[in-house]
Amino acid sequence: MKTTQNRSGSTMIELLMTVAVVAISGGAFYWILSTVIMLGARNAGVNVAHQEGRVVLNHAVMDLHNSPSVPQLIDSSLAAVSGNGPSAGVSYQIVVAGPGMVNVAAAAGQATIGATFPAMTTLAAPTSSVPAPAAGMRFILPAYQVESDIASVAGGAGTYTFTLSQNLTTAIDPTSNNYQCYYTQRRALVVVNGAFRYYTDKTNGVYQTLVQNVTSATPFSYPGGNNQYIQASITTTEPFATARGYNNLNFQATITVPYRYNLTTYP
């Protein structure tokens, strides 16, 4: 007696159709996954580049607005440069203490002047006592158009004798009026080898690196030759995302910042 076995299977056409469906579905899934990963990486790169650019611009706007004197264009070694730029950086001043009062008469031709400063806090020291004046800071006496580097300081407890780097050109008599004075500190923003450096005290060479990946080597200038304004043209990028071939990841912005006032006409 013979037995018959029923064997079921797929025909070649059915097998080919199944393979085609799997291939199309897998290809579509891979394309979707690849697109999501690519867009995520690109978005992360854009966020990094734009955040770094915003950090730079915020520091430039905040500090330059508060400068009490004309900002000075500088190169990457912090040396002053002539002309209208572009340059790697900009140096400016921030008021450390003031107003103080001139308390000792000073003759024309001498380099020393005495002043008292009350205990107070400032933008430079909002939660602590005001830093004492030191060599390398700058002394400003608006009434006599005096603005000079401080060579040395004697005294303490708010009463100081300043030795300036330049002699006074006019005699100063504090008994005839209350002459206000200030001392300031030089700060700087500068691009060096793609890093944006922030010097809270330009004279000591200590800096913070605010951001990396700055591609504009000389972003600062006097727009139109007018030193009442500082123009900053900042470009930043995210190199790891850019290396993958994603386009348009750079952050580019140009701002023009007026400094709000100058206490003297010193250039």
JOJO-V599811 format. One record per pair of residues at least 4 apart in sequence whose ideal C-beta (glycine too) atoms are under 6 Angstrom apart, sorted by sequence separation. I is the first residue (numbers start at 1). J is the second residue. D is the distance in whole Angstrom. If there is no record, write none. Layout:
# JOJO-V599811
i/j/d
I/J/D
I/J/D
This chain:
# JOJO-V599811
i/j/d
10/14/4
22/26/6
46/50/6
47/51/6
60/64/6
67/71/6
74/78/5
75/79/5
106/110/6
121/125/6
133/137/5
155/159/5
222/226/6
10/15/5
121/126/6
125/130/5
141/146/4
155/160/4
174/179/6
191/196/6
192/197/6
222/227/5
237/242/6
241/246/5
74/80/6
75/81/5
81/87/5
155/161/5
223/229/6
106/113/5
140/147/5
153/160/5
154/161/5
190/197/5
242/249/5
72/80/5
73/81/5
122/130/6
199/207/5
223/231/4
241/249/6
139/148/6
153/162/6
189/198/6
104/114/3
120/130/6
197/207/4
198/208/5
221/231/5
103/114/5
138/149/6
139/150/5
152/163/5
188/199/4
238/249/6
73/85/5
76/88/4
103/115/6
150/162/6
151/163/5
187/199/6
197/209/6
198/210/5
220/232/6
237/249/6
75/88/5
102/115/5
103/116/5
137/150/5
187/200/6
219/232/5
237/250/5
73/87/4
151/165/5
188/202/4
195/209/5
196/210/5
219/233/5
74/89/5
100/115/5
101/116/6
135/150/6
196/211/5
219/234/5
235/250/6
236/251/5
100/116/6
148/164/4
149/165/4
185/201/6
186/202/4
73/90/6
74/91/5
100/117/4
135/152/5
148/165/5
195/212/5
216/233/6
235/252/5
148/166/5
196/214/5
216/234/6
71/90/5
72/91/5
216/235/4
234/253/6
97/117/5
133/153/5
194/214/5
215/235/5
71/92/4
233/254/4
214/236/5
215/237/6
139/162/5
191/214/5
213/236/5
232/255/5
69/93/5
213/237/5
67/92/4
68/93/6
139/164/6
231/256/5
67/93/6
144/170/5
191/217/6
213/239/6
68/95/6
133/160/6
229/256/5
230/257/5
64/92/6
96/124/5
229/258/5
94/124/6
97/130/4
223/256/6
96/131/6
143/179/5
141/181/5
117/158/5
116/158/6
140/182/5
116/159/5
139/183/5
137/183/5
138/184/5
114/161/5
137/185/5
112/161/6
113/162/5
133/183/5
112/163/5
111/163/6
111/164/5
111/167/5
109/167/5
110/168/6
108/168/6
106/168/6
108/170/6
108/171/5
107/171/5
106/172/4
115/181/5
136/203/4
105/173/5
103/174/6
102/174/4
101/178/6
102/179/4
102/181/6
99/180/4
100/181/5
98/182/3
97/183/6
95/182/5
96/183/6
96/184/6
95/184/5
96/185/5
93/184/4
94/185/6
93/186/6
94/187/6
91/186/6
92/187/6
91/188/5
89/188/6
90/189/6
89/189/6
89/190/3
88/190/5
88/191/5
91/202/6
76/192/5
147/264/5
145/264/5
147/266/4
142/263/5
142/264/6
140/263/5
88/218/5
90/220/5
87/218/6
86/218/4
87/220/5
85/220/6
86/221/5
85/221/3
84/221/6
85/222/6
84/222/4
56/196/5
90/230/6
84/225/5
73/220/6
55/210/5
56/211/6
55/211/5
70/227/6
52/211/4
71/230/5
64/230/5
60/232/5
56/234/5
53/234/5
53/236/5
52/236/4
49/236/5
49/237/5
71/259/6
49/238/5
48/238/4
67/259/4
70/262/6
45/238/4
64/257/4
69/262/5
64/259/5
65/260/5
68/263/5
45/241/3
61/257/6
53/251/4
57/255/6
41/241/6
49/249/6
53/253/6
50/251/5
49/251/4
46/249/6
42/246/5
45/249/5
